[in-house]
Amino acid sequence: MADRCDLANGVEVEKPEGITESQYASDLAEFGAFHALNIREHLNGFSGYDNIDFNVVSVE
C-alpha cells in the first residue's frame, strides 16, 4: 500500500507467513514491473525505484 503514486512516502508491504523468499522476490518484481508499465508514465516526477522505502510487515 502507498498513499502516493510516486511512492515518495514509501510502500507498506505485507509478507504472508509461509511464503518463500523466491515467491516474495517475485511478488516485489511484479509490483515494480506493474508500476513501471502502468503508472510511472503518468507521473510528473519520480525519484526512481532505488529511492523507494519499503516497510515490510509480517502477517500471520
Beta strands, then each sheet from edge to edge (+ up, - down):
strand 1: 11-16
strand 2: 54-59
sheet 1: 1+ 2+
end
